[in-house]
Amino acid sequence: MSIHKSVLVEETVDALKLKKGMVVVDATLGGGGHSREILKKIGNTGTLAAIDQDEEALKRFAKFTDDAKEAGGSGTKMTNVCLIHDNFKNLKNILADLKIEKVDAILADLGISSDQLEDESRGISFQSEGFLDMRMDRSKGITAADVLNTYKEDELKKILREYGNEQYANSIV
């Protein structure tokens, strides 16, 4: 179960002006709060393509859809949900792979999820002791610990300055 509480769910989904049968992309599934509401609006004739680079988010939402199927899903048939482990930057290819030529709405709720911050094994929050991982997709790339232990001082300063907008990069490194 997700601990992340999506904000402005009704307002956001209402702004999409969804109707039964629509094809919708949630480009950043996260805790799934928006997608749950989207499913209510598009009904059993619509399609939801939910993308996240965090495999745990996809697993949590898959459990929700499985539970909803067993409980009747409040009238929403869940066979119209495609869960995709990828980054939304690949949206064009994702839609081609799904053979979706046209979408009616796209939602991208950008930012980090409470689920990711609270998971000590991710090493994202400075409020807990944990391995310094910091990856959104733990199956790709190198960890923050690897960066700190292998990059040269000048490379670390550049990262802090350019990506973190950190004016004290020299002092920090």
C-alpha positions as CSV (number, residue, x, y, z in Angstrom):
1,M,0.0,0.0,0.0
2,S,1.2,3.5,-0.9
3,I,1.7,6.0,1.9
4,H,1.9,8.8,-0.7
5,K,-1.1,11.1,-0.7
6,S,-1.7,12.7,-4.1
7,V,-2.7,16.3,-3.8
8,L,-5.4,18.1,-5.8
9,V,-6.6,14.8,-7.2
10,E,-10.2,15.8,-8.0
11,E,-9.2,19.2,-9.3
12,T,-6.5,17.7,-11.5
13,V,-8.6,14.9,-12.9
14,D,-11.6,17.2,-13.4
15,A,-9.3,19.5,-15.5
16,L,-8.6,16.6,-17.8
17,K,-12.3,16.6,-18.7
18,L,-12.3,12.8,-19.0
19,K,-15.2,10.7,-20.3
20,K,-16.0,7.0,-20.6
21,G,-13.9,5.2,-23.2
22,M,-11.0,7.7,-23.3
23,V,-7.3,6.7,-23.6
24,V,-5.3,8.3,-20.8
25,V,-1.6,8.3,-19.9
26,D,-0.4,8.7,-16.4
27,A,3.2,9.4,-17.2
28,T,4.3,9.3,-13.5
29,L,2.1,6.8,-11.7
30,G,3.7,7.2,-8.2
31,G,1.3,6.3,-5.5
32,G,-1.5,5.9,-8.0
33,G,-4.0,8.4,-6.5
34,H,-4.6,10.2,-9.8
35,S,-4.8,6.9,-11.7
36,R,-7.5,5.5,-9.4
37,E,-9.7,8.6,-10.1
38,I,-8.9,8.4,-13.8
39,L,-10.1,4.8,-13.9
40,K,-13.4,5.9,-12.4
41,K,-13.9,8.5,-15.1
42,I,-12.9,6.4,-18.2
43,G,-14.7,3.3,-17.0
44,N,-14.4,-0.2,-18.4
45,T,-14.3,1.0,-22.0
46,G,-11.3,3.4,-21.5
47,T,-7.6,2.6,-21.4
48,L,-5.1,3.8,-18.8
49,A,-1.4,3.5,-19.6
50,A,0.4,4.1,-16.3
51,I,4.2,4.6,-16.5
52,D,6.7,4.8,-13.8
53,Q,10.4,4.1,-13.6
54,D,10.0,2.9,-10.0
55,E,9.1,-0.7,-10.1
56,E,7.8,-0.7,-6.6
57,A,5.1,1.9,-7.6
58,L,4.0,-0.4,-10.4
59,K,3.8,-3.4,-8.0
60,R,1.7,-1.4,-5.5
61,F,-0.7,-0.3,-8.3
62,A,-0.9,-3.8,-9.7
63,K,-1.9,-5.1,-6.3
64,F,-4.6,-2.4,-6.2
65,T,-6.0,-3.4,-9.6
66,D,-5.9,-7.1,-8.6
67,D,-7.8,-6.2,-5.4
68,A,-10.3,-4.2,-7.3
69,K,-10.9,-7.0,-9.8
70,E,-11.6,-9.4,-6.9
71,A,-13.9,-6.9,-5.2
72,G,-15.7,-6.0,-8.4
73,G,-13.7,-2.8,-8.8
74,S,-16.6,-0.4,-7.9
75,G,-18.0,-1.2,-11.4
76,T,-14.6,-0.5,-13.1
77,K,-13.2,-3.5,-15.0
78,M,-9.4,-3.4,-14.7
79,T,-8.4,-5.2,-17.9
80,N,-7.9,-1.7,-19.5
81,V,-4.8,-0.9,-17.4
82,C,-1.3,-1.1,-18.9
83,L,1.5,-0.8,-16.3
84,I,4.8,0.2,-17.9
85,H,8.2,0.1,-16.2
86,D,9.9,2.9,-18.1
87,N,10.6,6.6,-18.1
88,F,8.0,9.0,-19.6
89,K,10.8,10.5,-21.8
90,N,10.2,7.3,-23.9
91,L,6.5,8.0,-24.2
92,K,6.5,7.9,-28.0
93,N,8.0,4.4,-28.1
94,I,5.9,3.2,-25.2
95,L,2.7,4.2,-27.0
96,A,4.0,2.6,-30.2
97,D,4.7,-0.7,-28.4
98,L,1.2,-0.6,-26.9
99,K,-0.2,0.1,-30.4
100,I,-1.9,3.3,-29.1
101,E,-2.0,5.8,-31.9
102,K,-4.0,8.6,-30.1
103,V,-4.4,9.6,-26.5
104,D,-7.1,11.8,-25.1
105,A,-5.2,13.1,-22.0
106,I,-1.8,12.9,-20.4
107,L,-1.0,13.5,-16.8
108,A,2.5,14.1,-15.5
109,D,2.7,14.7,-11.8
110,L,6.4,15.5,-11.6
111,G,8.3,15.2,-8.4
112,I,9.4,12.7,-5.8
113,S,6.9,10.5,-4.0
114,S,6.5,10.1,-0.2
115,D,6.9,6.4,-0.8
116,Q,10.4,7.0,-2.2
117,L,11.4,9.5,0.6
118,E,10.2,7.2,3.4
119,D,11.9,4.0,2.0
120,E,15.2,4.0,3.9
121,S,16.7,1.5,1.4
122,R,16.6,4.2,-1.3
123,G,18.9,6.5,0.6
124,I,17.1,9.6,-0.7
125,S,16.3,11.3,2.6
126,F,18.9,12.7,4.9
127,Q,16.6,12.0,7.8
128,S,17.4,8.3,8.0
129,E,20.5,6.1,7.9
130,G,20.6,4.0,4.8
131,F,22.7,3.1,1.8
132,L,23.1,6.1,-0.5
133,D,21.3,4.9,-3.6
134,M,19.1,7.8,-4.7
135,R,17.9,6.2,-8.0
136,M,14.3,6.4,-9.1
137,D,14.8,3.2,-11.1
138,R,17.0,0.9,-9.1
139,S,17.6,-1.4,-12.1
140,K,19.5,1.3,-14.0
141,G,22.6,3.5,-13.6
142,I,25.0,3.9,-10.7
143,T,24.2,4.7,-7.1
144,A,25.0,8.0,-5.4
145,A,27.5,6.1,-3.3
146,D,29.3,5.0,-6.4
147,V,29.4,8.6,-7.7
148,L,30.8,9.9,-4.4
149,N,33.4,7.2,-4.2
150,T,34.6,7.2,-7.8
151,Y,34.1,10.7,-9.3
152,K,36.9,13.2,-9.2
153,E,36.5,16.3,-7.0
154,D,36.0,18.6,-10.1
155,E,33.2,16.3,-11.4
156,L,31.4,16.4,-8.0
157,K,31.6,20.2,-7.9
158,K,30.2,20.4,-11.4
159,I,27.3,18.1,-10.5
160,L,26.4,20.1,-7.5
161,R,26.7,23.4,-9.3
162,E,24.9,22.5,-12.6
163,Y,22.3,20.0,-11.4
164,G,21.8,21.1,-7.8
165,N,22.2,24.9,-8.3
166,E,24.5,24.8,-5.3
167,Q,26.5,28.0,-4.9
168,Y,28.7,26.4,-2.2
169,A,29.7,23.4,-4.3
170,N,33.4,24.0,-3.7
171,S,33.0,24.1,0.1
172,I,30.7,21.0,0.1
173,V,33.1,18.9,-1.9
